[in-house]
Amino acid sequence: MDSVAPPESQGGAVDDAAEMVRTYQAWEGSNIFCLGGRFIFGPDARSVFLTMALIVAPAAIFCVFVARKLMDDFSGDWGIAIMVVFIVFTLYDLVLLLLTSGRDPGIIPRNAHPPEPEYENSLEFGPGQTPRLPRTKDVVINGITVKVKYCDTCMLYRPPRCSHCSICDNCVERFDHHCPWVGQCIGLRNYRFFFMFVFSTTLLCLYVHVFCWVYIKRIMDSEKSSIWKAMTKTPASIALLVYTFLALWFVGGLSVFHLYLISTNQSTYENFRYQYSRRANPYNRGIVGNFMEVFWSSVPASKNNFRAKVQKKSVVPSHSMSASFISTNVGNAKGEQEKAMWDVPINRALAIGSHRITLADGDNINRALAVGSHRITLADGDNITENQQ
């Protein structure tokens, strides 16, 4: 990456801005990085541990109180197969969780400067007649005009289907939603793993639910008792039946909803905001094409190299507590300085921009002062005119 040589201080020392750091160390979003930038999470990454606990805890109860008993009840390798299949499937589910929450979801790098206008006289005027780039642009996709918006935070026009996540503070390609259960945005690069995680969790709940009933049935047959008496023999099975029944309504319903979104090539964000049922969907390729796009297309490479070295910025991020403290003190000091400056009589000192000019007792205030590229003429102490040099 090209970098500009840092300015030297009066003592000849190199400014702190020249320090080279990893990209993840100078990251301006709200993400949390692990293992030297190899894993990227959202700011609510702690929720991943809660989700893991909600999977591992019932899985351990099932292995100890249900699957282990079924190993004795089933002859041959069937009992062992029940335990092995469940453990492997649980590990598979946890891997999908990490692939969803710990990878770049499709973050678009921020621009250092706003883009140049595409043509002359294309600037708009905001509040106070401040010139700014147009808020939207028209892009044609499959013969349908789609508006793309300008992001003031990232200083770029968002590609189609991209949105800025207010939680992670990043623009994400094919933004679906920010999932608090995985602590990460769901976008172009992790949507496939997100759906596979939700769907496999649904199958895992069904697996536990079914074999809890199988174990209860085995107790009924062996003791010739009613279903209620058999259930009292295994309270762990009752707890798992209730837990998986409630979980199935959540993960099962979520799986069905995302199957609908995949079949129509929509994201959750688009489904709630644009409602393609009322207008044409420019991204719809048909049911087969839509499923192939999600599951059989290659995952694009990340646009960010979080371990690459970049020049450290001298400005401390605004969300830092120390930055707020520093900016407050600087603002107060600046206000006091300006107040003290203007307390000086007008025939003694003049403040122009960031410059302070002091007149000696013998100087005439009617003289012309040149500051920077401006020439300021003071006449009679009352009229002040500014002439551009």
C-alpha positions as a LaTeX table, in Angstrom:
\begin{tabular}{lrrr}
\hline
Residue & $x$ (\AA) & $y$ (\AA) & $z$ (\AA) \\
\hline
Met1 & 0.00 & 0.00 & 0.00 \\
Asp2 & 1.36 & 3.44 & $-0.96$ \\
Ser3 & 1.93 & 5.68 & 2.01 \\
Val4 & 2.90 & 9.32 & 2.37 \\
Ala5 & 6.03 & 10.10 & 4.31 \\
Pro6 & 5.09 & 11.55 & 7.70 \\
Pro7 & 6.04 & 15.13 & 8.51 \\
Glu8 & 8.95 & 15.69 & 10.79 \\
Ser9 & 8.66 & 17.59 & 14.03 \\
Gln10 & 10.91 & 20.51 & 14.93 \\
Gly11 & 13.32 & 18.14 & 16.63 \\
Gly12 & 13.49 & 15.98 & 13.51 \\
Ala13 & 11.68 & 13.06 & 15.09 \\
Val14 & 9.26 & 11.08 & 12.99 \\
Asp15 & 5.61 & 11.69 & 13.85 \\
Asp16 & 3.58 & 8.90 & 15.49 \\
Ala17 & 1.40 & 8.72 & 12.36 \\
Ala18 & 4.21 & 6.89 & 10.58 \\
Glu19 & 3.85 & 3.86 & 12.85 \\
Met20 & 2.87 & 0.76 & 10.88 \\
Val21 & 0.20 & $-1.48$ & 12.42 \\
Arg22 & $-1.97$ & $-4.37$ & 11.29 \\
Thr23 & $-5.24$ & $-3.50$ & 9.57 \\
Tyr24 & $-7.31$ & $-5.00$ & 12.36 \\
Gln25 & $-5.51$ & $-2.79$ & 14.90 \\
Ala26 & $-6.48$ & 0.37 & 13.01 \\
Trp27 & $-9.97$ & $-0.88$ & 12.10 \\
Glu28 & $-12.62$ & 1.84 & 12.25 \\
Gly29 & $-15.63$ & $-0.45$ & 12.61 \\
Ser30 & $-17.00$ & $-1.88$ & 15.85 \\
Asn31 & $-15.71$ & $-5.40$ & 15.27 \\
Ile32 & $-13.76$ & $-7.59$ & 17.68 \\
Phe33 & $-10.75$ & $-9.51$ & 16.34 \\
Cys34 & $-9.17$ & $-12.71$ & 17.65 \\
Leu35 & $-5.90$ & $-14.55$ & 16.97 \\
Gly36 & $-4.17$ & $-11.60$ & 15.35 \\
Gly37 & $-6.99$ & $-10.68$ & 12.99 \\
Arg38 & $-7.66$ & $-14.21$ & 11.77 \\
Phe39 & $-11.18$ & $-14.17$ & 13.20 \\
Ile40 & $-13.54$ & $-11.20$ & 13.07 \\
Phe41 & $-16.68$ & $-10.94$ & 15.22 \\
Gly42 & $-19.31$ & $-8.32$ & 15.79 \\
Pro43 & $-19.31$ & $-6.11$ & 18.91 \\
Asp44 & $-21.78$ & $-8.52$ & 20.54 \\
Ala45 & $-19.44$ & $-11.51$ & 20.19 \\
Arg46 & $-20.18$ & $-12.70$ & 23.73 \\
Ser47 & $-23.54$ & $-13.98$ & 22.51 \\
Val48 & $-21.65$ & $-16.71$ & 20.63 \\
Phe49 & $-20.76$ & $-18.31$ & 23.97 \\
Leu50 & $-24.42$ & $-18.22$ & 25.01 \\
Thr51 & $-25.41$ & $-19.93$ & 21.76 \\
Met52 & $-22.71$ & $-22.56$ & 22.29 \\
Ala53 & $-23.99$ & $-23.20$ & 25.81 \\
Leu54 & $-27.55$ & $-23.63$ & 24.52 \\
Ile55 & $-26.24$ & $-26.37$ & 22.21 \\
Val56 & $-23.60$ & $-28.07$ & 24.35 \\
Ala57 & $-25.56$ & $-28.24$ & 27.63 \\
Pro58 & $-28.57$ & $-30.22$ & 26.30 \\
Ala59 & $-26.20$ & $-32.29$ & 24.15 \\
Ala60 & $-24.28$ & $-33.37$ & 27.26 \\
Ile61 & $-27.52$ & $-34.22$ & 29.09 \\
Phe62 & $-28.68$ & $-36.29$ & 26.12 \\
Cys63 & $-25.40$ & $-38.22$ & 25.94 \\
Val64 & $-25.29$ & $-39.00$ & 29.68 \\
Phe65 & $-28.94$ & $-39.74$ & 30.47 \\
Val66 & $-30.44$ & $-40.94$ & 27.16 \\
Ala67 & $-27.92$ & $-42.03$ & 24.53 \\
Arg68 & $-25.81$ & $-43.96$ & 27.04 \\
Lys69 & $-28.88$ & $-45.93$ & 28.17 \\
Leu70 & $-29.88$ & $-46.61$ & 24.57 \\
Met71 & $-26.43$ & $-48.11$ & 23.94 \\
Asp72 & $-27.34$ & $-50.84$ & 26.44 \\
Asp73 & $-30.87$ & $-51.36$ & 25.11 \\
Phe74 & $-29.97$ & $-51.77$ & 21.44 \\
Ser75 & $-28.00$ & $-54.84$ & 20.45 \\
Gly76 & $-25.01$ & $-54.77$ & 18.13 \\
Asp77 & $-23.66$ & $-51.48$ & 16.90 \\
Trp78 & $-26.98$ & $-49.62$ & 16.80 \\
Gly79 & $-26.61$ & $-48.20$ & 20.30 \\
Ile80 & $-23.06$ & $-47.01$ & 19.60 \\
Ala81 & $-24.19$ & $-45.50$ & 16.30 \\
Ile82 & $-26.80$ & $-43.37$ & 18.08 \\
Met83 & $-24.11$ & $-41.85$ & 20.32 \\
Val84 & $-21.47$ & $-41.41$ & 17.59 \\
Val85 & $-23.85$ & $-39.83$ & 15.07 \\
Phe86 & $-25.09$ & $-37.38$ & 17.67 \\
Ile87 & $-21.60$ & $-36.31$ & 18.79 \\
Val88 & $-20.37$ & $-35.85$ & 15.21 \\
Phe89 & $-23.48$ & $-33.89$ & 14.25 \\
Thr90 & $-23.14$ & $-31.65$ & 17.31 \\
Leu91 & $-19.49$ & $-30.88$ & 16.46 \\
Tyr92 & $-20.55$ & $-30.16$ & 12.87 \\
Asp93 & $-23.16$ & $-27.72$ & 14.15 \\
Leu94 & $-20.60$ & $-25.90$ & 16.30 \\
Val95 & $-18.17$ & $-25.62$ & 13.37 \\
Leu96 & $-20.92$ & $-24.01$ & 11.28 \\
Leu97 & $-21.55$ & $-21.57$ & 14.12 \\
Leu98 & $-17.88$ & $-20.51$ & 14.11 \\
Leu99 & $-17.81$ & $-20.26$ & 10.30 \\
Thr100 & $-20.82$ & $-17.96$ & 10.51 \\
Ser101 & $-19.71$ & $-15.73$ & 13.36 \\
Gly102 & $-15.92$ & $-15.64$ & 12.95 \\
Arg103 & $-15.46$ & $-14.69$ & 9.28 \\
Asp104 & $-15.73$ & $-11.53$ & 7.21 \\
Pro105 & $-19.41$ & $-11.39$ & 6.14 \\
Gly106 & $-18.58$ & $-9.27$ & 3.08 \\
Ile107 & $-17.36$ & $-5.95$ & 4.48 \\
Ile108 & $-16.60$ & $-3.29$ & 1.88 \\
Pro109 & $-13.45$ & $-1.30$ & 2.81 \\
Arg110 & $-13.97$ & 2.37 & 3.54 \\
Asn111 & $-12.65$ & 5.05 & 1.24 \\
Ala112 & $-10.12$ & 7.51 & 2.59 \\
His113 & $-11.75$ & 10.29 & 0.54 \\
Pro114 & $-15.17$ & 10.75 & $-1.10$ \\
Pro115 & $-15.38$ & 9.67 & $-4.74$ \\
Glu116 & $-15.07$ & 12.24 & $-7.51$ \\
Pro117 & $-18.33$ & 13.41 & $-9.13$ \\
Glu118 & $-19.07$ & 11.45 & $-12.30$ \\
Tyr119 & $-19.82$ & 14.62 & $-14.25$ \\
Glu120 & $-19.75$ & 18.35 & $-13.74$ \\
Asn121 & $-22.58$ & 20.11 & $-11.91$ \\
Ser122 & $-23.62$ & 16.82 & $-10.29$ \\
Leu123 & $-23.19$ & 18.06 & $-6.72$ \\
Glu124 & $-26.21$ & 18.67 & $-4.53$ \\
Phe125 & $-26.52$ & 21.33 & $-1.85$ \\
Gly126 & $-27.37$ & 20.23 & 1.67 \\
Pro127 & $-28.26$ & 22.29 & 4.73 \\
Gly128 & $-26.46$ & 25.61 & 4.75 \\
Gln129 & $-25.87$ & 25.35 & 0.98 \\
Thr130 & $-22.98$ & 22.92 & 1.56 \\
Pro131 & $-22.10$ & 21.05 & $-1.65$ \\
Arg132 & $-22.29$ & 17.27 & $-1.41$ \\
Leu133 & $-22.47$ & 14.21 & $-3.63$ \\
Pro134 & $-25.93$ & 13.03 & $-4.78$ \\
Arg135 & $-27.55$ & 10.77 & $-2.19$ \\
Thr136 & $-28.53$ & 8.11 & $-4.76$ \\
Lys137 & $-27.52$ & 6.81 & $-8.17$ \\
Asp138 & $-29.46$ & 4.69 & $-10.64$ \\
Val139 & $-28.06$ & 1.29 & $-11.64$ \\
Val140 & $-29.68$ & $-1.03$ & $-14.18$ \\
Ile141 & $-29.78$ & $-4.72$ & $-13.20$ \\
Asn142 & $-31.39$ & $-7.21$ & $-15.58$ \\
Gly143 & $-33.32$ & $-4.38$ & $-17.24$ \\
Ile144 & $-34.66$ & $-3.03$ & $-13.93$ \\
Thr145 & $-33.49$ & 0.29 & $-12.49$ \\
Val146 & $-32.22$ & 0.03 & $-8.93$ \\
Lys147 & $-31.17$ & 2.94 & $-6.74$ \\
Val148 & $-27.90$ & 2.69 & $-4.81$ \\
Lys149 & $-27.24$ & 5.01 & $-1.88$ \\
Tyr150 & $-24.20$ & 6.99 & $-0.84$ \\
Cys151 & $-22.78$ & 6.09 & 2.59 \\
Asp152 & $-21.37$ & 9.10 & 4.44 \\
Thr153 & $-19.56$ & 6.88 & 6.95 \\
Cys154 & $-17.71$ & 4.71 & 4.41 \\
Met155 & $-17.58$ & 7.49 & 1.76 \\
Leu156 & $-18.72$ & 5.27 & $-1.10$ \\
Tyr157 & $-21.75$ & 4.41 & $-3.16$ \\
Arg158 & $-22.99$ & 1.08 & $-1.84$ \\
Pro159 & $-23.17$ & $-1.70$ & $-4.42$ \\
Pro160 & $-26.63$ & $-3.20$ & $-5.08$ \\
Arg161 & $-27.96$ & $-5.28$ & $-2.14$ \\
Cys162 & $-25.41$ & $-3.67$ & 0.18 \\
Ser163 & $-26.39$ & $-1.92$ & 3.40 \\
His164 & $-24.60$ & $-0.29$ & 6.33 \\
Cys165 & $-24.94$ & $-2.22$ & 9.60 \\
Ser166 & $-25.48$ & 0.22 & 12.47 \\
Ile167 & $-24.20$ & $-2.34$ & 15.00 \\
Cys168 & $-20.92$ & $-3.31$ & 13.31 \\
Asp169 & $-20.59$ & 0.11 & 11.60 \\
Asn170 & $-19.65$ & $-1.43$ & 8.24 \\
Cys171 & $-21.12$ & $-1.61$ & 4.76 \\
Val172 & $-21.82$ & $-5.31$ & 4.06 \\
Glu173 & $-22.41$ & $-6.86$ & 0.64 \\
Arg174 & $-25.76$ & $-8.60$ & 0.19 \\
Phe175 & $-26.66$ & $-7.61$ & 3.73 \\
Asp176 & $-29.28$ & $-9.94$ & 5.22 \\
His177 & $-29.44$ & $-8.91$ & 8.89 \\
His178 & $-27.33$ & $-8.67$ & 12.04 \\
Cys179 & $-27.88$ & $-11.83$ & 14.05 \\
Pro180 & $-27.48$ & $-11.37$ & 17.83 \\
Trp181 & $-27.30$ & $-15.17$ & 18.35 \\
Val182 & $-24.09$ & $-15.47$ & 16.33 \\
Gly183 & $-22.80$ & $-11.97$ & 17.10 \\
Gln184 & $-22.14$ & $-11.12$ & 13.46 \\
Cys185 & $-23.64$ & $-9.58$ & 10.35 \\
Ile186 & $-25.06$ & $-12.06$ & 7.86 \\
Gly187 & $-23.99$ & $-11.16$ & 4.35 \\
Leu188 & $-22.57$ & $-12.41$ & 1.09 \\
Arg189 & $-19.70$ & $-14.45$ & 2.54 \\
Asn190 & $-21.40$ & $-16.19$ & 5.47 \\
Tyr191 & $-25.10$ & $-16.49$ & 4.55 \\
Arg192 & $-24.61$ & $-20.05$ & 3.32 \\
Phe193 & $-23.03$ & $-21.11$ & 6.62 \\
Phe194 & $-25.70$ & $-19.25$ & 8.59 \\
Phe195 & $-28.51$ & $-21.17$ & 6.89 \\
Met196 & $-26.65$ & $-24.46$ & 7.25 \\
Phe197 & $-26.16$ & $-23.73$ & 10.96 \\
Val198 & $-29.84$ & $-22.95$ & 11.53 \\
Phe199 & $-30.99$ & $-25.96$ & 9.51 \\
Ser200 & $-28.55$ & $-28.37$ & 11.17 \\
Thr201 & $-29.64$ & $-27.08$ & 14.59 \\
Thr202 & $-33.21$ & $-27.89$ & 13.57 \\
Leu203 & $-32.19$ & $-31.45$ & 12.64 \\
Leu204 & $-30.25$ & $-31.77$ & 15.90 \\
Cys205 & $-33.35$ & $-30.80$ & 17.90 \\
Leu206 & $-35.41$ & $-33.34$ & 15.96 \\
Tyr207 & $-32.80$ & $-36.03$ & 16.61 \\
Val208 & $-32.85$ & $-35.44$ & 20.37 \\
His209 & $-36.64$ & $-35.15$ & 20.47 \\
Val210 & $-37.20$ & $-38.43$ & 18.60 \\
Phe211 & $-34.72$ & $-40.52$ & 20.60 \\
Cys212 & $-36.07$ & $-39.20$ & 23.89 \\
Trp213 & $-39.43$ & $-40.66$ & 22.86 \\
Val214 & $-37.68$ & $-43.87$ & 21.79 \\
Tyr215 & $-36.10$ & $-44.17$ & 25.24 \\
Ile216 & $-39.45$ & $-43.59$ & 26.94 \\
Lys217 & $-41.02$ & $-46.27$ & 24.73 \\
Arg218 & $-38.25$ & $-48.71$ & 25.68 \\
Ile219 & $-39.03$ & $-48.10$ & 29.37 \\
Met220 & $-42.73$ & $-48.69$ & 28.74 \\
Asp221 & $-42.03$ & $-52.01$ & 26.99 \\
Ser222 & $-39.53$ & $-53.26$ & 29.56 \\
Glu223 & $-41.63$ & $-52.40$ & 32.64 \\
Lys224 & $-45.11$ & $-52.83$ & 31.09 \\
Ser225 & $-46.08$ & $-49.40$ & 32.41 \\
Ser226 & $-48.04$ & $-46.43$ & 31.14 \\
Ile227 & $-46.43$ & $-43.52$ & 29.35 \\
Trp228 & $-46.76$ & $-41.31$ & 32.43 \\
Lys229 & $-45.00$ & $-43.77$ & 34.71 \\
Ala230 & $-42.30$ & $-44.29$ & 32.10 \\
Met231 & $-41.71$ & $-40.52$ & 31.86 \\
Thr232 & $-41.28$ & $-40.26$ & 35.62 \\
Lys233 & $-38.41$ & $-42.77$ & 35.32 \\
Thr234 & $-36.44$ & $-40.38$ & 33.10 \\
Pro235 & $-36.86$ & $-36.69$ & 34.07 \\
Ala236 & $-33.94$ & $-35.78$ & 31.79 \\
Ser237 & $-35.96$ & $-36.97$ & 28.81 \\
Ile238 & $-38.91$ & $-34.80$ & 29.86 \\
Ala239 & $-36.67$ & $-31.74$ & 30.15 \\
Leu240 & $-35.13$ & $-32.42$ & 26.73 \\
Leu241 & $-38.54$ & $-32.97$ & 25.14 \\
Val242 & $-39.78$ & $-29.61$ & 26.38 \\
Tyr243 & $-36.53$ & $-27.83$ & 25.45 \\
Thr244 & $-36.33$ & $-29.24$ & 21.91 \\
Phe245 & $-40.06$ & $-28.66$ & 21.32 \\
Leu246 & $-39.67$ & $-24.95$ & 22.11 \\
Ala247 & $-36.40$ & $-24.67$ & 20.17 \\
Leu248 & $-37.97$ & $-26.26$ & 17.11 \\
Trp249 & $-40.52$ & $-23.46$ & 16.87 \\
Phe250 & $-37.66$ & $-20.96$ & 16.66 \\
Val251 & $-34.97$ & $-22.64$ & 14.53 \\
Gly252 & $-37.52$ & $-24.63$ & 12.53 \\
Gly253 & $-39.54$ & $-21.53$ & 11.70 \\
Leu254 & $-36.35$ & $-19.66$ & 10.85 \\
Ser255 & $-35.29$ & $-22.48$ & 8.51 \\
Val256 & $-38.63$ & $-22.42$ & 6.68 \\
Phe257 & $-38.49$ & $-18.62$ & 6.36 \\
His258 & $-34.99$ & $-18.65$ & 4.88 \\
Leu259 & $-35.92$ & $-21.47$ & 2.51 \\
Tyr260 & $-38.59$ & $-19.11$ & 1.18 \\
Leu261 & $-36.06$ & $-16.25$ & 0.92 \\
Ile262 & $-33.55$ & $-18.45$ & $-0.93$ \\
Ser263 & $-36.19$ & $-19.73$ & $-3.37$ \\
Thr264 & $-37.16$ & $-16.13$ & $-4.25$ \\
Asn265 & $-33.61$ & $-14.70$ & $-4.05$ \\
Gln266 & $-34.35$ & $-12.17$ & $-1.32$ \\
Ser267 & $-32.55$ & $-11.14$ & 1.81 \\
Thr268 & $-34.28$ & $-10.54$ & 5.12 \\
Tyr269 & $-33.57$ & $-6.82$ & 4.76 \\
Glu270 & $-35.08$ & $-6.71$ & 1.26 \\
Asn271 & $-38.10$ & $-8.77$ & 2.29 \\
Phe272 & $-39.06$ & $-6.34$ & 5.04 \\
Arg273 & $-38.09$ & $-3.14$ & 3.25 \\
Tyr274 & $-38.71$ & $-3.53$ & $-0.47$ \\
Gln275 & $-41.47$ & $-6.17$ & $-0.53$ \\
Tyr276 & $-40.77$ & $-7.70$ & $-3.94$ \\
Ser277 & $-44.25$ & $-9.26$ & $-3.90$ \\
Arg278 & $-45.47$ & $-5.82$ & $-5.03$ \\
Arg279 & $-42.74$ & $-5.19$ & $-7.61$ \\
Ala280 & $-40.31$ & $-7.07$ & $-9.81$ \\
Asn281 & $-37.26$ & $-8.64$ & $-8.18$ \\
Pro282 & $-34.23$ & $-7.95$ & $-10.42$ \\
Tyr283 & $-32.18$ & $-10.71$ & $-8.70$ \\
Asn284 & $-34.62$ & $-13.61$ & $-9.12$ \\
Arg285 & $-33.13$ & $-16.40$ & $-11.29$ \\
Gly286 & $-35.83$ & $-18.99$ & $-10.74$ \\
Ile287 & $-35.98$ & $-21.52$ & $-7.91$ \\
Val288 & $-33.18$ & $-23.75$ & $-9.22$ \\
Gly289 & $-30.93$ & $-20.82$ & $-10.11$ \\
Asn290 & $-31.52$ & $-19.17$ & $-6.76$ \\
Phe291 & $-30.56$ & $-22.28$ & $-4.79$ \\
Met292 & $-27.49$ & $-22.80$ & $-6.96$ \\
Glu293 & $-26.41$ & $-19.20$ & $-6.31$ \\
Val294 & $-26.47$ & $-19.74$ & $-2.54$ \\
Phe295 & $-25.15$ & $-23.31$ & $-2.22$ \\
Trp296 & $-23.17$ & $-24.12$ & $-5.38$ \\
Ser297 & $-21.38$ & $-20.87$ & $-6.16$ \\
Ser298 & $-17.90$ & $-20.16$ & $-4.83$ \\
Val299 & $-17.62$ & $-17.88$ & $-1.80$ \\
Pro300 & $-15.99$ & $-14.60$ & $-2.92$ \\
Ala301 & $-12.63$ & $-13.71$ & $-1.42$ \\
Ser302 & $-12.62$ & $-11.10$ & 1.31 \\
Lys303 & $-11.96$ & $-7.54$ & 0.21 \\
Asn304 & $-10.02$ & $-6.97$ & 3.47 \\
Asn305 & $-6.62$ & $-8.24$ & 4.52 \\
Phe306 & $-6.89$ & $-7.75$ & 8.27 \\
Arg307 & $-3.27$ & $-8.79$ & 8.85 \\
Ala308 & $-1.75$ & $-6.44$ & 6.27 \\
Lys309 & 0.32 & $-3.56$ & 7.61 \\
Val310 & $-1.04$ & $-0.06$ & 7.17 \\
Gln311 & $-0.05$ & 3.37 & 8.39 \\
Lys312 & $-1.53$ & 4.14 & 11.78 \\
Lys313 & $-3.80$ & 7.15 & 11.78 \\
Ser314 & $-2.98$ & 9.92 & 14.20 \\
Val315 & $-6.66$ & 10.59 & 14.97 \\
Val316 & $-8.02$ & 8.52 & 17.83 \\
Pro317 & $-11.38$ & 6.88 & 16.99 \\
Ser318 & $-14.35$ & 8.85 & 18.26 \\
His319 & $-15.95$ & 5.85 & 20.00 \\
Ser320 & $-12.95$ & 5.52 & 22.33 \\
Met321 & $-13.46$ & 6.70 & 25.91 \\
Ser322 & $-10.02$ & 8.29 & 25.95 \\
Ala323 & $-10.75$ & 10.09 & 22.68 \\
Ser324 & $-13.89$ & 11.65 & 24.16 \\
Phe325 & $-11.88$ & 12.83 & 27.16 \\
Ile326 & $-9.13$ & 14.29 & 24.99 \\
Ser327 & $-11.50$ & 16.02 & 22.57 \\
Thr328 & $-13.41$ & 17.56 & 25.48 \\
Asn329 & $-10.24$ & 18.94 & 27.04 \\
Val330 & $-9.00$ & 20.26 & 23.71 \\
Gly331 & $-12.33$ & 21.96 & 23.08 \\
Asn332 & $-12.32$ & 23.58 & 26.50 \\
Ala333 & $-8.72$ & 24.75 & 26.10 \\
Lys334 & $-9.50$ & 26.18 & 22.67 \\
Gly335 & $-12.52$ & 28.05 & 24.03 \\
Glu336 & $-10.49$ & 29.52 & 26.86 \\
Gln337 & $-7.74$ & 30.54 & 24.45 \\
Glu338 & $-10.20$ & 32.31 & 22.15 \\
Lys339 & $-11.85$ & 34.04 & 25.11 \\
Ala340 & $-8.49$ & 35.27 & 26.38 \\
Met341 & $-7.54$ & 36.44 & 22.89 \\
Trp342 & $-10.61$ & 38.60 & 22.48 \\
Asp343 & $-10.26$ & 40.04 & 25.96 \\
Val344 & $-7.29$ & 41.98 & 24.57 \\
Pro345 & $-8.27$ & 45.50 & 23.35 \\
Ile346 & $-8.90$ & 45.78 & 19.60 \\
Asn347 & $-5.97$ & 48.17 & 19.16 \\
Arg348 & $-3.65$ & 45.65 & 20.76 \\
Ala349 & $-4.42$ & 42.28 & 19.13 \\
Leu350 & $-6.27$ & 40.83 & 16.16 \\
Ala351 & $-7.37$ & 37.19 & 15.79 \\
Ile352 & $-7.69$ & 36.03 & 12.22 \\
Gly353 & $-8.51$ & 32.33 & 11.76 \\
Ser354 & $-5.85$ & 30.45 & 13.71 \\
His355 & $-3.41$ & 33.41 & 13.65 \\
Arg356 & $-2.97$ & 36.06 & 16.33 \\
Ile357 & $-1.42$ & 39.37 & 15.39 \\
Thr358 & $-0.39$ & 41.76 & 18.18 \\
Leu359 & 0.18 & 45.44 & 17.44 \\
Ala360 & 2.80 & 47.41 & 19.24 \\
Asp361 & 1.89 & 50.69 & 20.94 \\
Gly362 & 3.29 & 52.72 & 18.12 \\
Asp363 & 1.64 & 50.76 & 15.30 \\
Asn364 & $-1.24$ & 52.27 & 13.38 \\
Ile365 & $-4.34$ & 50.09 & 13.18 \\
Asn366 & $-5.11$ & 51.48 & 9.71 \\
Arg367 & $-2.25$ & 49.49 & 8.19 \\
Ala368 & $-2.78$ & 46.37 & 6.01 \\
Leu369 & $-2.04$ & 42.91 & 7.38 \\
Ala370 & $-1.29$ & 39.89 & 5.19 \\
Val371 & $-2.08$ & 36.48 & 6.66 \\
Gly372 & $-1.67$ & 33.33 & 4.54 \\
Ser373 & $-3.32$ & 33.92 & 1.19 \\
His374 & $-5.66$ & 36.68 & 2.48 \\
Arg375 & $-5.00$ & 40.38 & 2.73 \\
Ile376 & $-6.99$ & 42.12 & 5.46 \\
Thr377 & $-7.29$ & 45.89 & 5.56 \\
Leu378 & $-8.55$ & 47.66 & 8.67 \\
Ala379 & $-9.82$ & 51.16 & 8.14 \\
Asp380 & $-10.57$ & 53.57 & 10.98 \\
Gly381 & $-10.95$ & 50.68 & 13.43 \\
Asp382 & $-14.53$ & 50.16 & 12.22 \\
Asn383 & $-14.61$ & 48.89 & 8.64 \\
Ile384 & $-13.00$ & 45.53 & 7.92 \\
Thr385 & $-12.69$ & 44.42 & 4.30 \\
Glu386 & $-11.08$ & 41.27 & 2.95 \\
Asn387 & $-9.20$ & 41.24 & $-0.33$ \\
Gln388 & $-8.07$ & 37.96 & $-1.93$ \\
Gln389 & $-4.45$ & 38.15 & $-3.02$ \\
\hline
\end{tabular}
